[in-house]
Amino acid sequence: MKAYSGELIRNVGVTGHGDTGKTSLVTAFLYTAGQTDRLGRVDDGQSLTDYDEEEIERGVSIWSALAYAEWATPSHTDKVKINLIDTPGYNLFINDTKAALVAADSSLILVDAVAGPEVVTGKVWDYAIEYELPRVFVLNKMDRDNAEFDRVLAACQEQFGRAVVPVALPIGSAANFRGLIDLIGMKAWLYEPDGPGKAKIADIPAEQAEAAKKAHEALVEMVAEGDDKLMEEFFDQGALPEEDLRRGLRAALRARRLHPALPACGLRNIGSDYLLNFIVDYLPSAVERGETTGFTQPDGQGEPLKRNLADSEPVAIFVWKTLADPFAGRLSYFKVQSGVLKNDATIQSFTRGANERFQHISVTQGKQHSHVAELHAGDLGVVGKLKETLTGDTLGDKSAPLHYPPIKLPPPLISFAVEPRTRKDEEKMSQAMHKILEEDPSLRYGREEQTREFLLSGSGQQHIEIVVSKLKKRYGVELTLKAPKVPYRETIRVRAQAEGKHKKQTGGRGQFGIARIKMEPLPRGQGFEFVDDIFGGAIPRNFIPSVEKGIRAAAERGYLASYPVVDFRVTLYDGQYHDVDSSDMAFKIAGSLAFKKSMEQARPALLEPIMNVEVYAPQEFSGDLMGDISARRGRIQGMESRGANTVIKARMPMAEMLDFATALTSLTQARGSYHMEFAHYDFVPHEIEQKIIAQAKAAKEAEVEEEA
């Protein structure tokens, strides 16, 4: 594999809603360009970019994958390397799409020619705006029944603006879809379905000549609209020469002023060579952005540093994906942001402060890797077995350090408690989970201190289930999923005081300690406060910390339902001791007994975590959502409009949020999302409190019986 310079590289993210045919289109590109000798089908598990066993089993893309095609056009006779990033399209896996688009310089947005723009269409559009990517709409699956180019184009224009402009029209539709009309060169491109993807160029069919003429004139007008020189030429002549139209369209696309749209069918390999030509001739090269922006400090902190995206600059790379391969070990996917990366080079990780050796750098066709001698600025590559490097890290020439900002992903939406099925699974779980977390930054895993559960958090239930399946298949670790426990707490409502007396005589040295305490509630969030108010030596100074330890230990075990007691003050004001029989243990037990007796009088109550929640959804679902939030004991805090969407702000008990992600998907046809964060603790309503206490007692009794 030869090394390509940046001006001969196109980095293209292939995006869109699930089932719009992204992987089939990438497969068609690779077949048409001669990178593979068969037109593999996703349904048969033959595509190069859906190679993970979970993807093959489920028939959908779960992770982003990288492939490349080498392609020349009549106007660009030098072959160009097109790096194709095939991204997931389902909402559960959309975080991986956002992470992958960091490496892209433009985006194909695929839209189903029957369904039109869907939920994820809007999300990948927003990602393209965030990353300042030029974008092209591909109205795919034109061979399906009820496919309508004009209707779906109009829907795209309604949602994304009149700048979505067709550069090609379909010839036929459904079973009769056989090609397209190029509105730039005004020729027909005719294909053999399931063929090699190379069009036969012909005259425009007579029955479509008038429609093509009108669409061509509309395209010319849109291209000229943003260029004073072209506009003047258009007004003078009423048209634009083809070369000026091409130049103007190229400039408008790269400036993100126009978003071309065209028909295709990846599964039947119709339109792939036209699209490959379009990518090479119109989309920006890997170095056309001109410069990149890093920072003097990690995490986007410090002063900004500009650097030209050129071979002449010091080498710098950004790792945008990590894959834990069971055979090759850790694979790091990276983009060369500047300079030339040589094979076997040793460069510094600015993020980790360590040196890494880039041995056997490669380019990749799915899971097939080909070694290269070097990679130039703007190119994408993969390297194995870096010791410390992870996703989001910046590496480069130690004489010119900088830090590219990390990928910003939304927090997980749902959590499950995970338990190893056997002792053997428990021993392997931690290491296997660590490898999974390396390749999926959208996951969170950790131990909840209060409930003592290990929690695995992700985008949705299917996301978590896929992770658990991968742990079993790849690492032999079997886990059981359970709904997580809510971290309730206990507190008191009124003042109380009591005496704790521990006296025990066993024939030798006995145990003796008496502690008298006052207990009072504290404001929410104050925790526990211990006050030593002993005078006159009623309890020796060395035993007072033991009283506090006894109270803390008893508060941690809880009183009502085994949840920690919080937000209270204990004042130790009196007690008694014995010169011989008193000890630290005796006063620790006395403190614990005093706490329990005080709780009997202090009107103990349960507290539950309350979350600040923001729900994002199209406006037509706001009524149903507010009804559901109210049914979950939520309190609406406000609403605001953001384009076609509504943001509902509410405060909701965490206990009511455990299945909210599933309900939101159902209520909004998978078009809603939400974010939540902890707000405060508040009292649990009495009826619910009694149920929680009863469940806790039943669980404790069952535990005692099991131990017996």
C-alpha positions as CSV (number, residue, x, y, z in Angstrom):
1,M,0.0,0.0,0.0
2,K,1.5,3.3,-1.1
3,A,1.6,6.4,1.1
4,Y,-0.8,9.2,-0.1
5,S,-0.2,12.9,0.5
6,G,-2.9,14.8,2.2
7,E,-4.3,16.5,-1.0
8,L,-5.0,13.0,-2.4
9,I,-7.0,11.9,0.7
10,R,-10.7,12.2,1.4
11,N,-11.9,11.3,4.9
12,V,-15.7,10.7,4.7
13,G,-18.0,9.7,7.5
14,V,-20.9,7.6,6.2
15,T,-23.8,8.4,8.5
16,G,-27.6,8.3,8.8
17,H,-30.4,6.6,10.7
18,G,-30.3,2.8,11.2
19,D,-31.3,0.6,8.2
20,T,-30.7,3.4,5.6
21,G,-28.1,1.1,3.9
22,K,-24.8,2.7,5.1
23,T,-22.8,-0.5,5.2
24,S,-24.3,-1.7,1.9
25,L,-23.2,1.5,0.2
26,V,-19.7,1.3,1.7
27,T,-19.6,-2.3,0.4
28,A,-20.7,-1.1,-3.0
29,F,-17.9,1.5,-3.0
30,L,-15.3,-1.1,-2.2
31,Y,-16.5,-3.5,-4.9
32,T,-16.8,-0.8,-7.6
33,A,-13.3,0.5,-6.7
34,G,-11.8,-3.0,-6.9
35,Q,-10.9,-3.3,-3.3
36,T,-12.9,-6.5,-3.0
37,D,-13.9,-9.1,-5.5
38,R,-17.5,-9.6,-4.4
39,L,-20.5,-7.4,-3.6
40,G,-20.9,-8.7,-0.1
41,R,-24.3,-8.4,1.6
42,V,-25.0,-7.3,5.2
43,D,-27.8,-9.9,5.7
44,D,-25.3,-12.7,4.8
45,G,-22.6,-11.4,7.1
46,Q,-20.3,-10.7,4.2
47,S,-19.6,-6.9,4.5
48,L,-16.1,-5.8,5.3
49,T,-17.2,-3.2,7.8
50,D,-19.7,-5.2,9.9
51,Y,-17.2,-7.8,11.0
52,D,-17.9,-8.0,14.7
53,E,-19.7,-11.2,15.7
54,E,-22.4,-9.2,17.5
55,E,-23.0,-7.1,14.3
56,I,-23.2,-10.1,12.1
57,E,-25.6,-11.8,14.5
58,R,-27.9,-8.8,14.9
59,G,-27.5,-7.5,11.3
60,V,-26.8,-3.9,12.4
61,S,-23.7,-1.7,12.8
62,I,-22.8,-1.3,16.5
63,W,-19.3,0.2,16.2
64,S,-17.7,2.5,13.6
65,A,-15.4,0.7,11.1
66,L,-12.8,2.0,8.7
67,A,-12.2,1.0,5.1
68,Y,-10.6,2.7,2.1
69,A,-11.1,2.9,-1.7
70,E,-8.6,4.1,-4.3
71,W,-10.3,6.0,-7.1
72,A,-9.5,8.3,-10.0
73,T,-12.0,10.5,-12.0
74,P,-11.9,12.0,-15.6
75,S,-11.0,15.3,-14.1
76,H,-8.7,13.9,-11.4
77,T,-6.6,11.3,-13.0
78,D,-4.3,10.7,-10.0
79,K,-5.8,8.1,-7.8
80,V,-7.2,9.4,-4.5
81,K,-7.5,7.4,-1.3
82,I,-11.0,7.7,0.2
83,N,-11.1,6.7,3.8
84,L,-14.7,5.6,4.6
85,I,-15.9,5.6,8.2
86,D,-19.0,3.4,8.4
87,T,-20.9,4.5,11.5
88,P,-23.8,3.1,13.5
89,G,-27.2,4.5,12.9
90,Y,-29.3,3.4,15.9
91,N,-29.8,5.8,18.8
92,L,-28.3,3.3,21.3
93,F,-24.9,3.4,19.5
94,I,-24.9,7.0,18.3
95,N,-22.1,8.0,20.7
96,D,-19.7,5.9,18.6
97,T,-20.8,7.8,15.5
98,K,-20.1,11.1,17.2
99,A,-16.7,9.9,18.3
100,A,-15.8,8.6,14.8
101,L,-16.7,11.9,13.0
102,V,-13.8,13.6,14.7
103,A,-11.7,11.8,12.1
104,A,-13.8,12.8,9.2
105,D,-13.5,15.9,6.9
106,S,-17.0,15.5,5.3
107,S,-20.1,13.5,5.8
108,L,-22.5,11.5,3.6
109,I,-25.9,11.6,5.3
110,L,-28.0,8.6,4.1
111,V,-31.8,8.9,4.1
112,D,-34.2,6.1,3.3
113,A,-36.0,6.9,0.1
114,V,-39.2,5.6,1.6
115,A,-39.1,6.7,5.2
116,G,-37.4,10.1,4.7
117,P,-35.4,11.8,7.4
118,E,-35.7,10.1,10.8
119,V,-34.4,10.6,14.4
120,V,-30.8,10.0,13.9
121,T,-30.7,12.0,10.6
122,G,-31.2,15.1,12.7
123,K,-28.5,14.0,15.2
124,V,-25.8,13.3,12.6
125,W,-26.7,16.6,10.9
126,D,-26.0,18.3,14.3
127,Y,-22.7,16.5,14.6
128,A,-21.7,17.7,11.2
129,I,-22.5,21.2,12.2
130,E,-20.5,20.8,15.5
131,Y,-17.5,19.5,13.6
132,E,-17.9,21.9,10.7
133,L,-18.2,19.1,8.1
134,P,-19.5,19.6,4.5
135,R,-22.4,17.2,3.9
136,V,-24.0,15.4,1.0
137,F,-27.5,13.7,1.2
138,V,-27.7,10.3,-0.4
139,L,-31.4,9.2,-0.8
140,N,-30.6,5.5,-0.7
141,K,-32.7,2.4,-1.3
142,M,-34.3,3.9,-4.4
143,D,-35.2,0.3,-5.4
144,R,-37.7,-0.2,-2.6
145,D,-41.5,-0.2,-3.2
146,N,-42.9,3.3,-2.5
147,A,-39.6,5.0,-2.8
148,E,-40.2,8.6,-3.8
149,F,-37.2,10.9,-4.5
150,D,-39.2,14.2,-4.7
151,R,-41.2,13.6,-1.5
152,V,-38.2,12.6,0.5
153,L,-36.1,15.5,-0.9
154,A,-38.9,17.9,0.1
155,A,-38.9,16.5,3.6
156,C,-35.1,17.0,3.8
157,Q,-35.5,20.6,2.6
158,E,-38.3,21.2,5.1
159,Q,-36.1,20.0,8.0
160,F,-32.7,21.1,7.0
161,G,-33.4,24.1,4.7
162,R,-33.5,25.0,1.0
163,A,-29.7,24.6,0.8
164,V,-30.4,20.9,0.3
165,V,-30.3,20.9,-3.4
166,P,-30.4,17.9,-5.9
167,V,-27.3,17.4,-8.1
168,A,-28.9,14.3,-9.7
169,L,-32.4,12.9,-10.4
170,P,-33.4,9.2,-10.4
171,I,-34.2,7.3,-13.5
172,G,-37.1,5.1,-12.5
173,S,-37.9,4.0,-9.0
174,A,-38.7,0.8,-7.0
175,A,-38.0,-2.3,-9.2
176,N,-37.4,0.0,-12.2
177,F,-34.7,2.2,-10.6
178,R,-31.8,1.9,-13.1
179,G,-29.8,5.0,-12.9
180,L,-29.6,8.8,-12.4
181,I,-29.5,12.0,-14.3
182,D,-26.4,14.1,-13.6
183,L,-27.6,17.7,-13.3
184,I,-24.1,19.1,-13.6
185,G,-23.0,17.4,-16.9
186,M,-26.6,16.9,-18.0
187,K,-26.1,13.2,-18.9
188,A,-27.8,10.0,-17.9
189,W,-25.9,7.4,-15.9
190,L,-27.4,3.9,-16.5
191,Y,-26.5,0.8,-14.5
192,E,-26.9,-2.9,-14.5
193,P,-28.5,-3.9,-11.1
194,D,-26.1,-5.9,-9.0
195,G,-23.4,-5.2,-11.6
196,P,-19.9,-3.8,-11.3
197,G,-21.1,-0.3,-10.5
198,K,-19.7,1.3,-13.6
199,A,-22.3,3.4,-15.4
200,K,-23.0,3.6,-19.1
201,I,-23.2,7.3,-20.0
202,A,-26.1,8.2,-22.3
203,D,-28.5,11.1,-23.2
204,I,-31.2,12.0,-20.8
205,P,-34.4,10.1,-21.5
206,A,-36.8,12.3,-23.5
207,E,-39.6,11.9,-20.9
208,Q,-37.4,13.4,-18.2
209,A,-35.7,16.1,-20.3
210,E,-37.9,18.9,-19.1
211,A,-37.7,18.0,-15.4
212,A,-33.9,17.7,-15.7
213,K,-33.7,21.2,-17.4
214,K,-35.7,22.8,-14.6
215,A,-33.7,21.1,-11.9
216,H,-30.4,22.1,-13.6
217,E,-31.5,25.7,-13.7
218,A,-32.5,25.6,-10.0
219,L,-29.1,24.2,-9.2
220,V,-27.3,26.8,-11.2
221,E,-29.3,29.6,-9.5
222,M,-28.5,28.1,-6.0
223,V,-24.8,27.9,-6.8
224,A,-24.6,31.4,-8.2
225,E,-26.5,32.8,-5.3
226,G,-23.6,32.9,-2.9
227,D,-20.9,34.1,-5.3
228,D,-21.1,37.7,-6.6
229,K,-19.0,36.9,-9.7
230,L,-21.1,33.8,-10.6
231,M,-24.3,35.8,-9.9
232,E,-23.2,38.5,-12.3
233,E,-22.4,35.9,-14.9
234,F,-25.7,34.2,-14.3
235,F,-27.7,37.4,-14.8
236,D,-25.8,38.3,-17.9
237,Q,-26.1,34.9,-19.7
238,G,-29.0,33.2,-17.8
239,A,-26.8,30.2,-17.3
240,L,-23.3,29.1,-16.2
241,P,-20.7,27.2,-18.2
242,E,-20.2,23.7,-16.8
243,E,-16.7,24.4,-15.5
244,D,-17.9,27.5,-13.6
245,L,-20.8,25.5,-12.2
246,R,-18.4,22.8,-11.0
247,R,-16.1,25.3,-9.5
248,G,-19.0,27.2,-7.8
249,L,-20.6,24.0,-6.5
250,R,-17.2,22.8,-5.1
251,A,-16.7,26.1,-3.3
252,A,-20.3,26.2,-2.0
253,L,-20.1,22.7,-0.6
254,R,-16.8,23.2,1.1
255,A,-18.1,26.4,2.6
256,R,-21.1,24.4,3.9
257,R,-23.5,26.8,2.0
258,L,-25.0,24.1,-0.1
259,H,-25.8,20.4,0.7
260,P,-26.1,18.4,-2.5
261,A,-28.6,15.5,-2.7
262,L,-28.7,12.6,-5.0
263,P,-30.3,9.1,-5.4
264,A,-28.6,5.7,-5.0
265,C,-29.0,2.1,-4.2
266,G,-26.1,0.6,-2.4
267,L,-27.6,-2.9,-2.2
268,R,-28.0,-3.1,-6.0
269,N,-24.8,-1.1,-6.7
270,I,-26.5,1.7,-8.6
271,G,-24.8,5.1,-8.4
272,S,-21.7,4.1,-6.5
273,D,-19.2,5.3,-9.2
274,Y,-21.1,8.6,-9.5
275,L,-20.8,9.1,-5.8
276,L,-17.1,8.1,-5.8
277,N,-16.5,10.7,-8.5
278,F,-18.4,13.3,-6.5
279,I,-16.4,12.6,-3.4
280,V,-13.1,13.0,-5.2
281,D,-14.1,16.0,-7.3
282,Y,-16.1,18.0,-4.8
283,L,-15.5,17.0,-1.2
284,P,-12.5,18.6,0.6
285,S,-9.1,16.9,0.8
286,A,-7.7,16.0,4.2
287,V,-5.5,19.1,4.3
288,E,-7.9,21.7,3.0
289,R,-9.0,22.7,6.4
290,G,-5.7,24.5,6.6
291,E,-5.0,24.2,10.3
292,T,-6.0,22.5,13.5
293,T,-6.4,23.8,17.0
294,G,-4.9,22.3,20.0
295,F,-4.3,23.6,23.5
296,T,-1.4,24.0,25.9
297,Q,-3.1,21.9,28.6
298,P,-5.1,18.6,28.5
299,D,-8.9,18.5,28.2
300,G,-9.1,21.6,26.1
301,Q,-7.6,23.8,28.8
302,G,-4.9,26.5,28.5
303,E,-4.1,28.7,25.6
304,P,-5.1,27.6,22.0
305,L,-2.3,26.5,19.7
306,K,-2.8,26.7,15.9
307,R,-1.0,24.3,13.7
308,N,-1.0,23.8,9.9
309,L,-2.4,20.5,8.7
310,A,0.8,19.9,6.6
311,D,3.6,17.4,6.2
312,S,6.1,20.2,7.0
313,E,4.9,20.6,10.6
314,P,6.0,18.5,13.6
315,V,4.2,15.2,13.8
316,A,1.0,15.1,15.9
317,I,-1.7,12.4,16.0
318,F,-5.1,12.1,17.7
319,V,-6.5,8.7,18.8
320,W,-10.2,8.6,17.9
321,K,-11.0,4.9,18.6
322,T,-9.6,2.0,20.6
323,L,-10.4,-1.7,19.9
324,A,-9.6,-4.5,22.2
325,D,-8.8,-7.3,19.7
326,P,-8.7,-10.8,21.4
327,F,-5.8,-11.8,19.1
328,A,-3.9,-8.6,18.2
329,G,-4.4,-6.9,21.6
330,R,-5.2,-3.2,21.9
331,L,-5.6,-1.5,18.5
332,S,-5.5,2.3,18.3
333,Y,-7.1,4.1,15.4
334,F,-5.6,7.6,14.8
335,K,-5.6,10.6,12.6
336,V,-2.3,12.2,11.6
337,Q,-3.0,15.9,12.4
338,S,0.3,17.2,11.2
339,G,3.7,16.0,10.0
340,V,4.6,12.6,8.6
341,L,4.4,9.5,10.8
342,K,7.1,7.0,10.0
343,N,6.8,3.3,10.7
344,D,8.7,2.2,13.9
345,A,8.8,5.8,15.1
346,T,8.9,6.5,18.8
347,I,6.8,9.5,19.8
348,Q,5.6,11.0,23.0
349,S,2.1,10.7,24.5
350,F,1.4,14.3,25.6
351,T,-1.7,13.0,27.5
352,R,0.1,10.2,29.4
353,G,3.6,11.6,29.5
354,A,5.1,8.3,28.2
355,N,6.9,7.3,25.0
356,E,5.1,5.0,22.5
357,R,6.6,3.0,19.7
358,F,4.5,2.9,16.5
359,Q,5.6,-0.4,15.2
360,H,3.7,-1.8,12.1
361,I,1.5,1.1,11.4
362,S,-1.3,0.1,9.0
363,V,-4.3,1.0,6.9
364,T,-7.4,-1.1,7.3
365,Q,-10.2,-2.6,5.4
366,G,-12.5,-3.5,8.2
367,K,-10.5,-6.0,10.2
368,Q,-7.9,-6.6,7.5
369,H,-4.7,-4.6,8.0
370,S,-2.0,-3.7,5.5
371,H,1.3,-2.3,6.7
372,V,2.6,1.0,5.4
373,A,6.0,2.7,5.6
374,E,4.5,6.1,6.5
375,L,1.3,8.1,6.8
376,H,1.1,11.8,5.8
377,A,-0.8,14.7,7.4
378,G,-4.6,14.1,7.2
379,D,-4.4,10.3,6.8
380,L,-6.1,7.7,9.0
381,G,-4.3,4.6,10.4
382,V,-4.2,2.0,13.0
383,V,-1.4,0.6,15.2
384,G,-1.4,-2.2,17.7
385,K,0.0,-2.7,21.2
386,L,0.5,0.8,22.4
387,K,1.2,0.4,26.1
388,E,-0.7,3.3,27.6
389,T,-2.5,5.2,24.9
390,L,-6.3,5.4,24.9
391,T,-9.1,7.1,23.0
392,G,-8.8,10.9,23.1
393,D,-5.1,11.0,23.6
394,T,-2.7,13.2,21.7
395,L,0.8,12.1,20.7
396,G,3.6,13.7,18.8
397,D,7.0,15.2,18.5
398,K,8.1,15.9,22.1
399,S,9.7,19.2,21.0
400,A,6.3,20.6,19.9
401,P,3.7,19.5,22.5
402,L,0.0,20.3,22.2
403,H,-3.2,18.7,23.3
404,Y,-6.3,18.2,21.1
405,P,-9.5,18.4,23.1
406,P,-11.1,15.1,24.0
407,I,-14.3,13.8,22.4
408,K,-17.3,15.1,24.3
409,L,-19.9,12.3,24.7
410,P,-23.2,12.6,26.6
411,P,-23.5,10.8,29.9
412,P,-25.0,7.2,30.0
413,L,-28.8,7.0,30.3
414,I,-29.4,3.7,32.0
415,S,-27.6,1.6,34.7
416,F,-27.7,-2.1,35.6
417,A,-26.3,-3.9,38.6
418,V,-23.9,-6.6,37.4
419,E,-23.0,-9.8,39.3
420,P,-20.6,-12.5,38.3
421,R,-22.3,-15.9,38.0
422,T,-19.4,-17.8,39.5
423,R,-16.2,-17.2,41.5
424,K,-14.2,-17.8,38.4
425,D,-16.2,-15.0,36.6
426,E,-15.6,-12.7,39.5
427,E,-11.9,-13.2,39.3
428,K,-11.9,-12.3,35.5
429,M,-14.5,-9.6,35.6
430,S,-12.4,-6.6,36.4
431,Q,-9.8,-7.1,33.8
432,A,-12.3,-8.0,31.1
433,M,-14.4,-5.0,31.9
434,H,-11.4,-2.7,31.8
435,K,-10.7,-3.8,28.2
436,I,-14.4,-3.2,27.2
437,L,-14.2,0.3,28.7
438,E,-11.1,1.1,26.7
439,E,-13.0,0.6,23.4
440,D,-16.3,2.1,24.4
441,P,-15.9,5.5,26.1
442,S,-19.7,5.9,26.4
443,L,-19.8,3.2,29.1
444,R,-19.4,3.8,32.8
445,Y,-18.5,1.1,35.4
446,G,-17.9,1.4,39.1
447,R,-19.0,0.3,42.6
448,E,-21.8,2.2,44.3
449,E,-20.5,2.5,47.8
450,Q,-23.8,2.7,49.6
451,T,-25.5,-0.3,47.9
452,R,-22.2,-2.1,47.4
453,E,-23.2,-3.0,43.8
454,F,-21.2,-2.9,40.7
455,L,-23.0,-0.7,38.2
456,L,-22.6,-0.8,34.4
457,S,-24.1,2.2,32.7
458,G,-24.7,2.8,29.0
459,S,-27.0,4.3,26.3
460,G,-29.8,1.7,26.8
461,Q,-30.7,-1.8,27.7
462,Q,-29.6,-3.3,24.4
463,H,-26.3,-1.5,24.7
464,I,-25.7,-3.1,28.1
465,E,-26.9,-6.5,26.9
466,I,-24.4,-6.4,23.9
467,V,-21.6,-5.6,26.3
468,V,-22.5,-8.5,28.6
469,S,-22.7,-10.8,25.5
470,K,-19.3,-9.6,24.3
471,L,-17.8,-10.2,27.8
472,K,-19.0,-13.8,27.6
473,K,-18.0,-14.5,24.0
474,R,-14.7,-12.7,24.0
475,Y,-13.4,-13.2,27.6
476,G,-15.5,-16.0,28.9
477,V,-17.0,-13.9,31.7
478,E,-20.7,-14.5,32.5
479,L,-22.6,-11.7,34.3
480,T,-26.2,-11.4,35.6
481,L,-28.0,-8.2,35.0
482,K,-30.3,-6.7,37.7
483,A,-32.0,-3.4,38.1
484,P,-29.8,-1.2,40.3
485,K,-30.8,-0.5,43.9
486,V,-31.8,3.1,44.6
487,P,-29.4,4.6,47.2
488,Y,-32.0,5.6,49.8
489,R,-30.9,7.2,53.0
490,E,-32.5,7.6,56.4
491,T,-32.7,10.6,58.7
492,I,-34.6,11.9,61.7
493,R,-37.4,14.5,62.0
494,V,-37.2,15.6,65.7
495,R,-34.9,15.8,68.7
496,A,-34.3,12.9,71.0
497,Q,-32.0,11.7,73.8
498,A,-31.2,8.3,75.2
499,E,-28.7,6.3,77.2
500,G,-26.7,3.5,75.9
501,K,-25.5,1.1,78.6
502,H,-23.2,-1.9,78.1
503,K,-22.4,-3.9,81.1
504,K,-21.2,-7.5,81.0
505,Q,-19.5,-9.6,83.7
506,T,-18.0,-12.9,82.7
507,G,-16.0,-14.0,85.7
508,G,-12.8,-12.1,85.0
509,R,-12.4,-8.6,83.7
510,G,-15.9,-7.3,82.6
511,Q,-17.1,-4.8,80.2
512,F,-18.6,-1.5,81.3
513,G,-19.6,1.7,79.5
514,I,-22.5,4.2,79.7
515,A,-23.0,6.9,77.1
516,R,-25.8,9.5,77.2
517,I,-26.5,11.4,74.0
518,K,-28.8,14.0,72.5
519,M,-29.7,13.7,68.8
520,E,-31.1,16.5,66.6
521,P,-31.8,16.8,62.8
522,L,-29.5,18.9,60.6
523,P,-30.3,20.6,57.3
524,R,-30.3,18.4,54.2
525,G,-26.8,17.5,52.9
526,Q,-25.0,18.2,56.2
527,G,-24.2,14.5,56.9
528,F,-23.2,13.6,60.5
529,E,-21.8,15.9,63.2
530,F,-20.5,14.7,66.5
531,V,-20.1,17.1,69.5
532,D,-18.1,16.2,72.6
533,D,-19.8,18.0,75.5
534,I,-18.3,15.9,78.4
535,F,-17.3,17.8,81.5
536,G,-15.8,16.7,84.8
537,G,-14.3,13.4,83.5
538,A,-17.7,11.5,83.2
539,I,-16.0,9.6,80.4
540,P,-12.2,9.7,80.0
541,R,-11.0,11.5,76.9
542,N,-9.5,8.4,75.4
543,F,-12.9,6.6,75.3
544,I,-14.8,9.4,73.6
545,P,-13.7,8.6,70.0
546,S,-14.9,5.0,70.6
547,V,-18.4,6.4,71.4
548,E,-18.3,8.3,68.1
549,K,-17.2,5.1,66.2
550,G,-20.1,3.1,67.6
551,I,-22.6,5.8,66.5
552,R,-21.1,6.0,63.1
553,A,-21.1,2.2,62.6
554,A,-24.7,2.0,63.7
555,A,-25.7,4.9,61.5
556,E,-24.1,3.2,58.5
557,R,-26.1,0.1,59.1
558,G,-29.3,2.1,59.3
559,Y,-32.4,1.7,61.4
560,L,-35.5,1.5,59.2
561,A,-34.4,-0.4,56.1
562,S,-30.6,-0.8,56.4
563,Y,-29.8,2.5,54.7
564,P,-27.3,4.9,56.1
565,V,-28.6,7.6,58.5
566,V,-27.6,11.1,57.6
567,D,-28.2,14.8,58.4
568,F,-28.1,14.6,62.2
569,R,-26.0,15.8,65.1
570,V,-25.2,13.8,68.2
571,T,-24.0,15.5,71.3
572,L,-22.3,13.3,73.9
573,Y,-23.1,15.1,77.2
574,D,-22.7,12.5,80.0
575,G,-21.8,8.9,80.8
576,Q,-20.1,6.6,83.3
577,Y,-17.0,4.4,83.3
578,H,-15.3,1.8,85.5
579,D,-11.6,2.0,86.3
580,V,-11.0,-1.7,85.5
581,D,-13.9,-2.9,83.2
582,S,-14.2,0.1,80.8
583,S,-12.6,-0.3,77.4
584,D,-12.8,1.1,73.8
585,M,-15.0,-1.8,72.8
586,A,-17.4,-1.2,75.7
587,F,-17.9,2.4,74.9
588,K,-18.2,1.7,71.1
589,I,-21.1,-0.7,72.0
590,A,-22.6,1.9,74.4
591,G,-22.5,4.5,71.6
592,S,-24.3,2.1,69.2
593,L,-27.0,1.3,71.8
594,A,-27.6,5.0,72.6
595,F,-28.0,5.7,68.9
596,K,-30.6,2.9,68.4
597,K,-32.6,4.1,71.4
598,S,-32.6,7.7,70.2
599,M,-33.8,6.6,66.8
600,E,-36.9,5.1,68.4
601,Q,-37.9,8.6,69.6
602,A,-36.6,10.7,66.7
603,R,-39.3,9.9,64.1
604,P,-37.0,8.3,61.6
605,A,-37.8,8.7,57.9
606,L,-36.5,7.5,54.5
607,L,-34.9,9.9,52.0
608,E,-34.7,9.3,48.3
609,P,-32.4,10.9,45.7
610,I,-34.1,13.6,43.5
611,M,-32.7,14.2,40.0
612,N,-32.6,17.2,37.8
613,V,-33.9,16.0,34.4
614,E,-33.9,17.6,31.0
615,V,-36.0,15.8,28.3
616,Y,-35.4,16.6,24.6
617,A,-38.1,15.6,22.2
618,P,-40.2,16.9,19.2
619,Q,-42.9,19.3,20.3
620,E,-45.7,17.0,19.3
621,F,-44.8,14.6,22.2
622,S,-44.6,17.2,24.9
623,G,-48.1,16.6,26.3
624,D,-47.6,12.8,26.6
625,L,-44.2,13.4,28.2
626,M,-45.4,15.8,30.8
627,G,-48.2,13.3,31.7
628,D,-45.7,10.6,32.1
629,I,-43.4,12.8,34.2
630,S,-46.2,13.7,36.5
631,A,-47.2,10.0,36.9
632,R,-43.7,9.4,38.0
633,R,-44.0,11.9,40.9
634,G,-42.0,14.4,38.8
635,R,-42.4,18.2,39.2
636,I,-42.2,20.2,36.0
637,Q,-39.7,23.1,36.4
638,G,-40.1,24.7,33.0
639,M,-40.2,24.3,29.2
640,E,-38.4,25.9,26.3
641,S,-38.4,25.5,22.5
642,R,-35.2,24.7,20.6
643,G,-36.1,24.6,16.9
644,A,-38.6,21.9,16.3
645,N,-37.8,20.3,19.7
646,T,-39.1,21.0,23.2
647,V,-36.9,20.8,26.3
648,I,-38.8,19.8,29.5
649,K,-37.0,20.5,32.7
650,A,-38.2,18.6,35.8
651,R,-37.2,17.1,39.1
652,M,-37.9,13.4,39.5
653,P,-37.2,10.7,42.1
654,M,-34.4,8.4,40.9
655,A,-36.6,5.4,41.7
656,E,-38.9,6.5,39.0
657,M,-36.1,7.0,36.5
658,L,-34.9,3.4,36.3
659,D,-37.1,2.5,33.3
660,F,-37.6,6.0,32.0
661,A,-35.3,5.4,29.0
662,T,-37.5,2.6,27.7
663,A,-40.7,4.7,28.3
664,L,-39.1,7.7,26.5
665,T,-38.3,5.5,23.5
666,S,-41.9,4.3,23.3
667,L,-43.5,7.7,23.9
668,T,-41.4,9.5,21.3
669,Q,-40.9,6.8,18.6
670,A,-37.2,6.8,19.6
671,R,-36.9,10.5,18.8
672,G,-36.4,11.7,22.4
673,S,-33.4,11.8,24.7
674,Y,-32.7,13.0,28.2
675,H,-30.0,14.0,30.6
676,M,-30.1,13.8,34.4
677,E,-27.9,14.7,37.3
678,F,-28.3,14.5,41.1
679,A,-30.1,17.4,42.7
680,H,-30.8,16.6,46.4
681,Y,-32.4,14.1,48.8
682,D,-36.0,14.5,49.9
683,F,-38.5,12.6,52.1
684,V,-40.1,9.5,50.6
685,P,-44.0,9.6,50.7
686,H,-45.3,7.5,53.6
687,E,-47.0,4.8,51.5
688,I,-44.0,4.2,49.4
689,E,-41.8,4.3,52.5
690,Q,-43.7,1.5,54.1
691,K,-43.3,-0.7,51.0
692,I,-39.5,-0.1,51.0
693,I,-39.2,-0.9,54.7
694,A,-41.2,-4.1,54.2
695,Q,-39.1,-5.2,51.3
696,A,-35.9,-4.5,53.2
697,K,-37.1,-6.6,56.2
698,A,-38.1,-9.4,53.9
699,A,-34.7,-9.4,52.2
700,K,-33.0,-9.4,55.6
701,E,-35.1,-12.3,56.8
702,A,-34.3,-14.2,53.6
703,E,-30.6,-13.6,54.1
704,V,-30.7,-14.9,57.7
705,E,-32.6,-18.0,56.6
706,E,-30.1,-18.6,53.8
707,E,-27.1,-18.3,56.2
708,A,-28.9,-20.7,58.6
